[in-house]
């Protein structure tokens, strides 16, 4: 049954997948180029679950997927959209997920799927659409971030906490 489910996932048309948090269902695996190309056998990590997968499985997944090389510290993709665009781009959403290791930024939250890109300083109040002003929140905490009944506190480690207003 597991192999059949795996086959279904591998063959399901990607244009029919639901969008959550602005991205199609996306599997983010961090793995070195040497491992992906078969020059070195080192496990990859699935960001949503922190599960380790074999290089062979990563290569199998990459065989039928779009492979997006992430160059940390590079300048290959525009990730700072300033005030020209309100919504975060797909590249920014992926960068946020990588920066947060696929975890919701809310302290103590264990949700890892469908993170929404949220402006730390609201766009309507002059916030920029860039990585420095972006955090990834699960749907539940993103709703709290916009709920006037809660205050959101930003911590130096990048985490946020919510407190009901009195």
C-alpha positions in Angstrom: 0.0 0.0 0.0 2.9 2.3 0.8 4.5 1.7 -2.6 1.1 2.4 -4.3 0.7 5.6 -2.4 4.3 6.7 -3.4 3.4 5.9 -7.0 0.3 8.0 -6.8 2.2 10.9 -5.3 4.9 10.7 -8.0 2.3 10.6 -10.8 -0.2 13.1 -9.6 -0.3 16.2 -11.9 1.4 19.1 -10.2 -1.0 21.6 -11.7 -3.9 20.0 -9.8 -2.3 20.3 -6.4 -3.8 22.8 -3.9 -2.1 26.0 -3.0 -1.4 26.7 0.7 0.3 29.8 1.9 0.8 30.9 -1.7 2.8 27.9 -2.9 1.7 24.7 -4.6 2.5 21.6 -2.5 6.3 21.9 -2.4 8.7 19.5 -0.8 11.8 21.3 0.3 14.8 19.0 0.8 18.2 20.4 1.7 21.0 18.3 0.2 24.4 19.1 -1.1 25.0 19.2 -4.8 27.6 16.4 -4.5 25.0 14.1 -2.8 22.3 15.0 -5.3 24.7 14.3 -8.2 25.8 11.0 -6.7 29.4 12.1 -6.0 28.9 11.7 -2.2 26.4 9.6 -0.2 25.1 12.0 2.4 21.5 12.2 3.6 19.2 15.1 2.8 16.7 16.7 5.2 13.0 17.4 4.5 12.4 20.9 6.0 8.7 20.3 7.0 9.5 17.2 9.1 13.3 17.3 9.7 13.3 13.7 8.5 16.5 12.5 6.9 16.2 10.8 3.5 18.7 8.9 1.4 20.5 10.6 -1.5 18.8 7.9 -3.7 15.3 9.0 -2.6 16.3 12.7 -3.1 17.5 11.9 -6.6 14.2 9.9 -7.3 12.1 12.9 -6.1 14.2 15.3 -8.1 13.8 13.2 -11.2 10.2 14.2 -11.7 10.3 17.6 -10.0 11.5 21.0 -10.6 14.9 21.3 -8.9 15.5 24.7 -7.4 19.1 25.2 -6.4 19.3 27.4 -3.3 22.5 29.4 -3.1 22.8 30.6 0.5 24.2 34.1 0.5 24.0 34.4 -3.3 22.3 37.0 -5.4 20.6 34.7 -8.0 17.0 35.7 -7.2 15.5 39.1 -6.2 14.3 38.7 -2.6 13.8 42.3 -1.8 10.7 43.8 -3.4 10.7 46.9 -1.2 7.4 48.8 -1.4 6.7 48.0 -5.1 4.8 44.8 -4.3 2.7 43.9 -1.3 2.5 40.1 -1.5 5.6 38.0 -1.1 6.9 36.2 -4.2 7.3 32.4 -4.5 11.1 32.8 -4.2 10.6 34.8 -1.0 8.2 32.2 0.4 10.7 29.4 -0.3 13.5 31.5 1.3 11.4 32.1 4.4 10.8 28.4 4.8 14.5 27.6 4.4 15.4 30.4 6.9 13.0 29.0 9.5 13.8 25.4 8.7 10.1 24.9 7.7 8.8 25.8 11.2 6.1 28.3 12.1 7.7 31.3 13.8 5.3 31.2 16.7 7.0 30.1 19.8 6.0 26.5 20.8 4.2 25.9 17.5 4.9 22.5 15.9 3.1 23.2 12.6 5.3 22.8 9.6 3.1 22.8 6.5 1.5 25.6 4.5 3.4 28.5 6.1 2.0 31.9 5.2 4.4 34.8 4.5 3.6 37.6 7.0 5.0 41.2 7.1 6.5 41.8 10.6 5.9 45.5 10.1 2.5 45.6 8.2 2.8 46.7 4.6 -0.1 49.2 5.2 2.1 50.8 7.8 5.2 51.2 5.6 6.6 47.6 6.0 8.8 46.4 3.1 8.3 43.1 1.2 11.7 41.7 1.9 13.2 38.8 4.0 14.2 41.1 6.8 10.5 42.0 7.3 9.1 38.6 6.7 8.2 35.7 9.0 6.5 32.4 8.2 3.4 31.6 10.2 1.0 28.7 10.1 -2.6 29.5 9.2 -3.7 29.5 12.8 -1.0 32.0 14.0 -1.3 34.1 10.8 -5.0 34.6 11.7 -3.9 35.7 15.2 -1.4 38.1 13.8 -4.3 40.0 12.0 -6.7 39.6 14.9 -7.0 42.9 16.8 -7.7 41.0 20.0 -4.0 39.9 20.2 -0.7 41.5 20.5 2.3 39.9 18.7 5.7 40.2 20.3 8.8 39.7 18.1 11.8 38.2 19.8 15.5 38.5 18.9 15.7 34.8 17.9 13.1 35.4 15.2 10.2 33.8 17.2 7.0 35.5 18.0 4.5 35.1 20.8 0.8 36.2 21.0 -1.0 37.6 24.0 -4.6 38.4 24.3 -5.2 42.1 24.8 -6.9 43.2 28.0 
